[in-house]
């Protein structure tokens, strides 16, 4: 039997989305994919000036696990995107989006990986770079 999404995670995501709307991050916007699901956000990143992405609008979906913030969201671009940290299916691969703890492959320090004190703003900052 499937469990209901955590009310703690839901409340935290509602707060973080509200904060993003009140205090927008330059070059980034977010909203819900479906008004009934706080766990899936539609985001748009505007290509930063003086980069190869300048002037571009790049859409992505941020999918949050039911145990958020214990585990990170998954970020997947729905717009075509070429970047060394974006797989061909659009999934973003950066250390901050990897589960907390030691890297089973030994490439990343635990301090580089997700930590439950991280917020959506930190994810946004890492996906814009």
MMTF fields as JSON, N, C-alpha, C and O atoms, coordinates in Angstrom:
{
  "mmtfVersion": "1.0.0",
  "mmtfProducer": "UNKNOWN",
  "numBonds": 515,
  "numAtoms": 516,
  "numGroups": 129,
  "numChains": 1,
  "numModels": 1,
  "chainsPerModel": [1],
  "groupsPerChain": [129],
  "chainIdList": ["A"],
  "bondAtomList": [4, 2, 8, 6, 12, 10, 16, 14, 20, 18, 24, 22, 28, 26, 32, 30, 36, 34, 40, 38, 44, 42, 48, 46, 52, 50, 56, 54, 60, 58, 64, 62, 68, 66, 72, 70, 76, 74, 80, 78, 84, 82, 88, 86, 92, 90, 96, 94, 100, 98, 104, 102, 108, 106, 112, 110, 116, 114, 120, 118, 124, 122, 128, 126, 132, 130, 136, 134, 140, 138, 144, 142, 148, 146, 152, 150, 156, 154, 160, 158, 164, 162, 168, 166, 172, 170, 176, 174, 180, 178, 184, 182, 188, 186, 192, 190, 196, 194, 200, 198, 204, 202, 208, 206, 212, 210, 216, 214, 220, 218, 224, 222, 228, 226, 232, 230, 236, 234, 240, 238, 244, 242, 248, 246, 252, 250, 256, 254, 260, 258, 264, 262, 268, 266, 272, 270, 276, 274, 280, 278, 284, 282, 288, 286, 292, 290, 296, 294, 300, 298, 304, 302, 308, 306, 312, 310, 316, 314, 320, 318, 324, 322, 328, 326, 332, 330, 336, 334, 340, 338, 344, 342, 348, 346, 352, 350, 356, 354, 360, 358, 364, 362, 368, 366, 372, 370, 376, 374, 380, 378, 384, 382, 388, 386, 392, 390, 396, 394, 400, 398, 404, 402, 408, 406, 412, 410, 416, 414, 420, 418, 424, 422, 428, 426, 432, 430, 436, 434, 440, 438, 444, 442, 448, 446, 452, 450, 456, 454, 460, 458, 464, 462, 468, 466, 472, 470, 476, 474, 480, 478, 484, 482, 488, 486, 492, 490, 496, 494, 500, 498, 504, 502, 508, 506, 512, 510],
  "bondOrderList": [1, 1, 1, 1, 1, 1, 1, 1, 1, 1, 1, 1, 1, 1, 1, 1, 1, 1, 1, 1, 1, 1, 1, 1, 1, 1, 1, 1, 1, 1, 1, 1, 1, 1, 1, 1, 1, 1, 1, 1, 1, 1, 1, 1, 1, 1, 1, 1, 1, 1, 1, 1, 1, 1, 1, 1, 1, 1, 1, 1, 1, 1, 1, 1, 1, 1, 1, 1, 1, 1, 1, 1, 1, 1, 1, 1, 1, 1, 1, 1, 1, 1, 1, 1, 1, 1, 1, 1, 1, 1, 1, 1, 1, 1, 1, 1, 1, 1, 1, 1, 1, 1, 1, 1, 1, 1, 1, 1, 1, 1, 1, 1, 1, 1, 1, 1, 1, 1, 1, 1, 1, 1, 1, 1, 1, 1, 1, 1],
  "groupList": [{"groupName": "UNK", "atomNameList": ["N", "CA", "C", "O"], "elementList": ["N", "C", "C", "O"], "formalChargeList": [0, 0, 0, 0], "bondAtomList": [1, 0, 2, 1, 3, 2], "bondOrderList": [1, 1, 2], "singleLetterCode": "X", "chemCompType": "L-PEPTIDE LINKING"}],
  "groupTypeList": [0, 0, 0, 0, 0, 0, 0, 0, 0, 0, 0, 0, 0, 0, 0, 0, 0, 0, 0, 0, 0, 0, 0, 0, 0, 0, 0, 0, 0, 0, 0, 0, 0, 0, 0, 0, 0, 0, 0, 0, 0, 0, 0, 0, 0, 0, 0, 0, 0, 0, 0, 0, 0, 0, 0, 0, 0, 0, 0, 0, 0, 0, 0, 0, 0, 0, 0, 0, 0, 0, 0, 0, 0, 0, 0, 0, 0, 0, 0, 0, 0, 0, 0, 0, 0, 0, 0, 0, 0, 0, 0, 0, 0, 0, 0, 0, 0, 0, 0, 0, 0, 0, 0, 0, 0, 0, 0, 0, 0, 0, 0, 0, 0, 0, 0, 0, 0, 0, 0, 0, 0, 0, 0, 0, 0, 0, 0, 0, 0],
  "groupIdList": [1, 2, 3, 4, 5, 6, 7, 8, 9, 10, 11, 12, 13, 14, 15, 16, 17, 18, 19, 20, 21, 22, 23, 24, 25, 26, 27, 28, 29, 30, 31, 32, 33, 34, 35, 36, 37, 38, 39, 40, 41, 42, 43, 44, 45, 46, 47, 48, 49, 50, 51, 52, 53, 54, 55, 56, 57, 58, 59, 60, 61, 62, 63, 64, 65, 66, 67, 68, 69, 70, 71, 72, 73, 74, 75, 76, 77, 78, 79, 80, 81, 82, 83, 84, 85, 86, 87, 88, 89, 90, 91, 92, 93, 94, 95, 96, 97, 98, 99, 100, 101, 102, 103, 104, 105, 106, 107, 108, 109, 110, 111, 112, 113, 114, 115, 116, 117, 118, 119, 120, 121, 122, 123, 124, 125, 126, 127, 128, 129],
  "secStructList": [7, 7, 7, 7, 7, 7, 2, 2, 2, 2, 2, 2, 2, 2, 2, 2, 2, 2, 2, 2, 2, 2, 1, 7, 7, 6, 6, 3, 3, 3, 3, 3, 1, 1, 6, 6, 7, 6, 6, 3, 3, 3, 3, 3, 3, 3, 7, 7, 6, 6, 1, 6, 6, 6, 6, 7, 3, 3, 3, 3, 3, 3, 3, 7, 7, 6, 6, 6, 6, 1, 1, 7, 7, 3, 3, 3, 3, 1, 1, 7, 7, 7, 7, 6, 6, 5, 7, 6, 6, 1, 5, 5, 7, 7, 4, 4, 4, 1, 7, 1, 1, 7, 7, 6, 6, 1, 7, 1, 7, 4, 4, 4, 1, 7, 7, 6, 6, 7, 7, 2, 2, 2, 2, 2, 2, 2, 2, 2, 7],
  "xCoordList": [0.846, 0.0, 0.887, 1.823, 0.606, 1.4, 1.086, -0.044, 2.119, 1.912, 1.592, 2.009, 0.854, 0.522, 1.765, 2.604, 1.896, 3.048, 3.143, 2.127, 4.334, 4.578, 4.002, 4.248, 3.23, 2.684, 3.807, 3.718, 4.877, 6.017, 6.689, 6.995, 6.919, 7.535, 6.636, 7.113, 5.359, 4.404, 4.409, 4.433, 4.385, 4.408, 5.714, 5.703, 6.825, 8.122, 8.172, 8.632, 7.701, 7.709, 6.783, 7.121, 5.639, 4.74, 5.44, 5.352, 6.132, 6.853, 7.961, 8.111, 8.746, 9.849, 9.362, 9.98, 8.269, 7.718, 7.184, 7.392, 6.508, 5.999, 7.162, 7.083, 8.238, 9.422, 10.041, 10.457, 10.101, 10.639, 9.771, 10.278, 8.472, 7.569, 7.684, 7.613, 7.86, 7.999, 9.355, 9.46, 10.391, 11.763, 12.359, 13.164, 11.969, 12.413, 13.941, 14.638, 14.417, 15.831, 15.975, 15.24, 16.915, 17.115, 17.328, 18.184, 16.552, 16.709, 16.057, 16.37, 15.153, 14.537, 13.091, 12.786, 12.196, 10.81, 10.334, 10.819, 9.38, 8.873, 7.38, 6.853, 6.725, 5.304, 4.997, 5.855, 3.816, 3.442, 3.061, 2.432, 3.441, 3.022, 1.518, 0.806, 1.048, -0.368, -0.704, -0.03, -1.709, -2.047, -2.311, -2.283, -2.565, -2.851, -1.612, -1.719, -0.429, 0.775, 1.948, 2.612, 2.195, 3.295, 4.656, 5.677, 4.691, 5.942, 6.527, 7.574, 5.865, 6.391, 6.255, 5.155, 7.421, 7.466, 7.912, 8.786, 7.304, 7.746, 8.622, 8.174, 9.862, 10.768, 11.285, 11.393, 11.594, 12.205, 13.458, 13.445, 14.538, 15.807, 16.127, 16.118, 16.408, 16.788, 18.307, 18.997, 18.817, 20.267, 20.941, 20.561, 21.953, 22.638, 23.404, 23.888, 23.515, 24.291, 25.747, 26.289, 26.343, 27.759, 28.089, 29.202, 27.11, 27.34, 26.829, 26.167, 27.132, 26.598, 25.073, 24.435, 24.493, 23.058, 22.291, 21.071, 23.002, 22.384, 21.178, 21.244, 20.062, 18.853, 17.983, 16.867, 18.478, 17.701, 16.735, 16.973, 15.643, 14.682, 14.669, 14.36, 15.003, 15.163, 14.199, 14.244, 13.332, 12.319, 12.784, 13.472, 12.386, 12.742, 11.626, 10.777, 11.661, 10.754, 11.612, 12.605, 11.213, 11.835, 10.854, 9.745, 11.267, 10.419, 10.999, 12.145, 10.204, 10.656, 10.187, 9.047, 11.055, 10.644, 9.723, 9.717, 8.964, 8.046, 8.78, 8.192, 10.07, 10.837, 11.708, 12.664, 11.388, 12.094, 11.956, 10.85, 12.955, 14.282, 15.353, 16.54, 14.95, 15.96, 16.703, 17.878, 16.027, 16.639, 16.365, 15.38, 17.247, 17.155, 16.087, 15.614, 15.718, 14.827, 15.597, 16.828, 14.849, 15.416, 15.078, 13.938, 16.061, 15.841, 16.087, 17.145, 15.095, 15.195, 14.731, 13.594, 15.632, 15.258, 14.291, 14.482, 13.249, 12.317, 12.629, 12.177, 13.406, 13.92, 15.217, 15.922, 15.51, 16.789, 17.907, 17.882, 18.876, 19.936, 21.241, 21.297, 22.282, 23.607, 24.43, 24.657, 24.865, 25.713, 26.387, 25.763, 27.643, 28.332, 27.662, 27.885, 26.846, 26.172, 24.716, 23.947, 24.341, 22.98, 23.067, 23.675, 22.439, 22.418, 21.525, 20.755, 21.63, 20.849, 19.339, 18.559, 18.918, 17.491, 17.041, 15.878, 17.971, 17.646, 17.924, 17.864, 18.226, 18.466, 19.753, 20.785, 19.671, 20.816, 21.617, 21.065, 22.916, 23.813, 24.838, 25.86, 24.554, 25.504, 25.515, 24.52, 26.636, 26.819, 25.7, 25.25, 25.252, 24.252, 22.932, 22.128, 22.702, 21.476, 21.654, 20.743, 22.809, 23.042, 22.661, 22.838, 22.142, 21.694, 22.794, 23.982, 22.383, 23.37, 24.229, 23.869, 25.361, 26.253, 27.451, 27.724, 28.155, 29.351, 29.004, 28.011, 29.822, 29.669, 30.117, 31.266, 29.231, 29.618, 30.751, 31.45, 30.929, 31.997, 33.272, 34.308, 33.205, 34.379, 34.821, 35.957, 33.949, 34.32, 33.991, 34.656, 32.962, 32.503, 32.673, 32.568, 32.935, 32.939, 31.495, 30.631, 31.234, 29.881, 29.416, 28.223, 30.343, 29.993, 29.551, 28.955, 29.828, 29.426, 28.032, 27.432, 27.528, 26.26, 25.104, 25.318, 23.894, 22.703, 22.798, 23.358, 22.234, 22.133, 20.732, 20.294, 20.02, 18.643, 18.467, 17.341, 19.535, 19.386, 19.37, 19.078, 19.676, 19.646, 18.208, 17.26, 18.073, 16.744, 16.675, 17.666, 15.51, 15.309, 16.201, 16.648, 16.468, 17.331, 18.719, 19.314, 19.245, 20.569, 20.532, 21.47, 19.46, 19.302, 19.271, 19.934, 18.502, 18.392, 19.767, 20.139, 20.509, 21.824, 22.744, 23.516, 22.667, 23.533, 23.082, 23.91, 21.809, 21.304, 21.492, 21.43, 21.719, 21.928, 23.379, 23.673, 24.281, 25.73, 26.122, 27.288],
  "yCoordList": [-1.185, 0.0, 1.243, 1.335, 2.178, 3.412, 4.319, 4.371, 5.033, 5.95, 7.339, 7.708, 8.088, 9.467, 10.327, 10.087, 11.324, 12.227, 12.851, 13.163, 13.025, 13.591, 14.997, 15.849, 15.224, 16.57, 17.55, 18.724, 17.083, 17.951, 18.38, 19.558, 17.43, 17.754, 18.694, 19.651, 18.425, 19.26, 20.694, 21.645, 20.844, 22.183, 22.914, 24.108, 22.204, 22.814, 23.27, 24.375, 22.426, 22.788, 23.978, 24.856, 24.016, 25.159, 26.438, 27.47, 26.364, 27.522, 27.942, 29.13, 26.975, 27.317, 27.894, 28.817, 27.369, 27.922, 29.338, 30.235, 29.527, 30.861, 31.842, 32.975, 31.41, 32.264, 32.625, 33.764, 31.655, 31.93, 32.938, 33.764, 32.861, 33.812, 35.202, 36.203, 35.272, 36.567, 37.202, 38.42, 36.376, 36.841, 36.106, 35.19, 36.504, 35.779, 35.762, 36.707, 34.667, 34.521, 35.0, 34.551, 35.908, 36.461, 35.345, 34.48, 35.372, 34.4, 33.058, 32.078, 32.995, 31.721, 31.956, 32.922, 31.077, 31.119, 29.697, 28.749, 29.563, 28.237, 28.307, 29.325, 27.213, 27.051, 25.569, 24.751, 25.227, 23.819, 23.292, 23.998, 22.067, 21.4, 21.188, 21.404, 20.758, 20.491, 21.081, 20.766, 21.913, 22.605, 21.655, 22.077, 20.39, 19.415, 18.659, 17.763, 19.007, 18.244, 19.182, 19.66, 19.437, 20.316, 19.666, 20.351, 18.377, 17.636, 17.698, 17.105, 18.404, 18.528, 19.971, 20.511, 20.578, 21.977, 22.097, 21.36, 23.034, 23.418, 24.65, 25.649, 24.589, 25.726, 26.201, 25.427, 27.463, 28.055, 28.783, 29.565, 28.514, 29.189, 30.006, 29.494, 31.276, 32.158, 32.162, 32.374, 31.922, 31.871, 33.134, 34.236, 32.985, 34.16, 34.945, 34.369, 36.256, 37.087, 36.619, 36.044, 36.881, 36.579, 35.09, 34.718, 34.242, 32.799, 32.281, 33.007, 31.049, 30.421, 30.313, 30.148, 30.407, 30.23, 31.55, 31.555, 32.673, 33.997, 34.079, 33.704, 34.586, 34.777, 33.532, 33.61, 32.389, 31.155, 31.003, 31.506, 30.303, 29.948, 28.435, 27.76, 27.898, 26.466, 25.981, 26.423, 25.066, 24.527, 23.212, 22.421, 23.001, 21.772, 21.425, 22.252, 20.191, 19.717, 19.359, 18.641, 19.868, 19.479, 18.554, 18.961, 17.304, 16.312, 16.037, 15.609, 16.285, 16.131, 14.795, 14.389, 14.112, 12.848, 13.107, 14.204, 12.112, 12.259, 12.474, 12.969, 12.103, 12.312, 13.566, 13.696, 14.495, 15.768, 16.469, 16.466, 17.05, 17.364, 16.323, 16.578, 15.158, 14.134, 13.693, 13.33, 13.721, 13.377, 14.482, 15.21, 14.609, 15.728, 15.541, 14.431, 16.652, 16.543, 16.005, 15.972, 15.591, 15.237, 16.405, 16.869, 16.875, 17.966, 17.422, 16.859, 17.596, 17.1, 18.199, 18.665, 18.609, 19.605, 18.991, 17.863, 19.742, 19.317, 20.042, 19.641, 21.112, 21.799, 21.106, 20.53, 21.176, 20.635, 21.431, 22.662, 20.718, 21.379, 20.621, 19.4, 21.362, 20.753, 21.388, 22.598, 20.541, 20.971, 19.711, 18.65, 19.794, 18.593, 17.932, 16.747, 18.671, 18.09, 17.722, 17.477, 17.683, 17.297, 16.104, 16.17, 15.006, 13.793, 13.996, 14.954, 13.105, 13.228, 13.17, 13.682, 12.547, 12.513, 13.766, 13.872, 14.721, 15.968, 15.982, 17.043, 14.837, 14.771, 15.504, 15.33, 16.334, 17.103, 16.248, 15.631, 16.226, 15.461, 16.408, 16.709, 16.874, 17.67, 17.099, 16.545, 17.241, 16.629, 16.986, 16.131, 18.224, 18.685, 17.917, 17.9, 17.282, 16.516, 15.02, 14.236, 14.624, 13.219, 12.971, 13.851, 11.789, 11.506, 11.771, 11.681, 12.097, 12.403, 11.189, 10.04, 11.493, 10.423, 10.258, 11.085, 9.173, 8.897, 8.456, 7.762, 8.861, 8.476, 7.031, 6.709, 6.155, 4.749, 4.559, 3.547, 5.533, 5.438, 6.149, 6.022, 6.893, 7.549, 8.811, 9.25, 9.409, 10.607, 11.903, 12.92, 11.862, 13.073, 12.956, 11.873, 14.082, 14.135, 14.211, 14.732, 13.703, 13.772, 15.22, 15.496, 16.146, 17.564, 18.185, 19.262, 17.53, 18.042, 17.565, 18.091, 16.58, 15.948, 16.62, 17.513, 16.178, 16.734, 16.649, 15.707, 17.661, 17.711, 18.238, 19.184, 17.667, 18.099, 19.574, 20.07, 20.285, 21.72, 22.535, 23.731, 21.912, 22.619, 22.964, 22.32, 23.993, 24.439, 24.478, 24.235, 24.782, 24.907, 26.002, 25.887, 27.056, 28.135, 27.616, 28.034, 26.722, 26.162, 25.299, 25.322, 24.546, 23.745, 24.658, 24.393, 25.737, 26.7, 27.268, 27.329, 27.678, 28.255, 27.265, 27.662, 26.001, 24.998, 24.643, 24.281, 24.734, 24.415, 25.571, 25.377, 26.766, 27.934, 28.071, 28.78, 27.413, 27.551, 26.701, 26.696],
  "zCoordList": [0.0, 0.0, 0.0, 0.794, -0.867, -0.966, 0.215, 0.703, 0.663, 1.77, 1.23, 0.132, 2.013, 1.621, 1.738, 2.606, 0.876, 0.966, 2.355, 2.977, 2.817, 4.128, 4.23, 3.376, 5.29, 5.47, 5.79, 5.431, 6.469, 6.76, 5.461, 5.278, 4.561, 3.269, 2.478, 1.868, 2.487, 1.759, 2.285, 1.504, 3.597, 4.198, 3.88, 3.581, 3.945, 3.642, 2.187, 1.899, 1.269, -0.154, -0.419, -1.214, 0.226, 0.078, 0.529, -0.137, 1.659, 2.174, 1.215, 0.927, 0.713, -0.17, -1.493, -2.024, -2.034, -3.273, -3.024, -3.841, -1.915, -1.564, -1.418, -1.894, -0.761, -0.604, -1.955, -2.163, -2.873, -4.214, -4.963, -5.722, -4.743, -5.407, -4.792, -5.505, -3.472, -2.789, -3.061, -3.2, -3.138, -3.325, -4.522, -4.353, -5.728, -6.923, -7.07, -6.7, -7.617, -7.955, -9.393, -10.272, -9.638, -10.969, -11.995, -11.811, -13.067, -14.148, -13.883, -14.558, -12.909, -12.534, -12.14, -11.44, -12.584, -12.114, -11.867, -12.485, -10.957, -10.603, -10.335, -9.886, -10.618, -10.325, -10.314, -10.647, -9.945, -9.882, -11.271, -12.059, -11.553, -12.79, -12.733, -13.713, -11.562, -11.328, -9.965, -8.984, -9.878, -8.634, -7.464, -6.308, -7.753, -6.698, -6.231, -5.393, -6.762, -6.43, -6.138, -7.059, -4.872, -4.465, -4.718, -4.662, -4.991, -5.153, -6.567, -6.826, -7.476, -8.834, -9.306, -9.429, -9.568, -9.98, -11.416, -11.873, -12.126, -13.461, -13.276, -12.712, -13.744, -13.571, -14.924, -15.875, -14.983, -16.172, -15.733, -14.782, -16.441, -16.194, -17.437, -18.556, -17.221, -18.327, -18.408, -17.411, -19.618, -19.808, -19.319, -19.716, -18.449, -17.896, -18.954, -19.928, -18.765, -19.7, -19.777, -18.833, -20.905, -21.13, -21.02, -20.648, -21.345, -21.404, -22.739, -23.481, -23.039, -24.259, -24.223, -25.263, -23.031, -22.846, -22.825, -22.663, -22.988, -22.921, -23.853, -25.023, -23.29, -24.078, -24.211, -24.726, -23.753, -23.847, -22.689, -21.591, -22.95, -21.914, -21.831, -22.813, -20.668, -20.503, -19.428, -18.281, -19.826, -18.917, -18.326, -18.971, -17.073, -16.374, -15.387, -15.056, -14.938, -13.893, -12.682, -12.798, -11.525, -10.267, -9.562, -9.214, -9.353, -8.686, -7.306, -7.176, -6.291, -4.915, -4.349, -4.579, -3.614, -3.0, -1.805, -1.247, -1.425, -0.304, 1.012, 1.974, 1.067, 2.297, 2.228, 2.993, 1.315, 1.231, 2.574, 3.115, 3.136, 2.615, 2.93, 2.726, 3.424, 3.736, 2.483, 2.55, 1.345, 0.062, -0.941, -0.819, -1.945, -2.889, -3.954, -4.198, -4.582, -5.745, -6.946, -6.958, -7.94, -9.242, -10.158, -10.186, -10.898, -11.845, -13.24, -13.522, -14.115, -15.488, -16.436, -16.357, -17.339, -18.34, -19.33, -19.784, -19.663, -20.699, -22.0, -23.072, -21.892, -23.079, -23.487, -22.659, -24.774, -25.218, -24.554, -24.533, -24.019, -23.264, -23.477, -23.334, -23.818, -23.864, -22.765, -22.738, -21.869, -20.762, -20.239, -20.226, -19.807, -19.327, -18.124, -17.877, -17.37, -16.209, -16.482, -15.553, -17.764, -18.134, -19.076, -20.144, -18.646, -19.475, -20.698, -20.759, -21.652, -22.891, -22.635, -23.438, -21.519, -21.189, -20.426, -20.035, -20.214, -19.547, -18.053, -17.431, -17.463, -16.02, -15.662, -16.309, -14.61, -14.138, -13.166, -12.255, -13.377, -12.513, -11.912, -12.528, -10.707, -9.941, -8.524, -8.058, -7.861, -6.543, -5.569, -4.806, -5.586, -4.636, -4.777, -3.845, -5.934, -6.15, -5.902, -6.168, -5.4, -5.07, -3.612, -2.769, -3.309, -1.939, -0.909, -1.219, 0.319, 1.356, 1.702, 1.444, 2.288, 2.742, 1.84, 0.97, 2.067, 1.292, -0.123, -0.338, -1.082, -2.482, -2.632, -2.33, -3.094, -3.257, -4.272, -4.241, -5.17, -6.17, -5.731, -6.384, -4.638, -4.102, -4.832, -4.654, -5.653, -6.404, -5.673, -5.868, -4.832, -4.168, -2.657, -2.083, -2.041, -0.584, -0.106, -0.812, 1.07, 1.63, 1.743, 1.62, 1.976, 2.099, 0.787, 0.792, -0.345, -1.654, -2.05, -2.988, -1.34, -1.68, -0.926, -0.106, -1.215, -0.595, 0.924, 1.485, 1.563, 3.006, 3.305, 2.651, 4.261, 4.525, 4.876, 4.853, 5.198, 5.462, 4.174, 4.208, 3.042, 1.767, 1.399, 1.848, 0.575, 0.154, -1.372, -2.06, -1.874, -3.313, -3.893, -5.034, -3.133, -3.641, -3.964, -4.958, -3.155, -3.432, -4.694, -5.491, -4.875, -6.096, -7.301, -8.304, -7.207, -8.302, -8.65, -9.822, -7.644, -7.867, -8.586, -9.458, -8.23, -8.854, -10.254, -11.09, -10.528, -11.872, -12.836, -14.05, -12.321, -13.193, -13.622, -14.584, -12.931, -13.247, -14.424, -14.82]
}
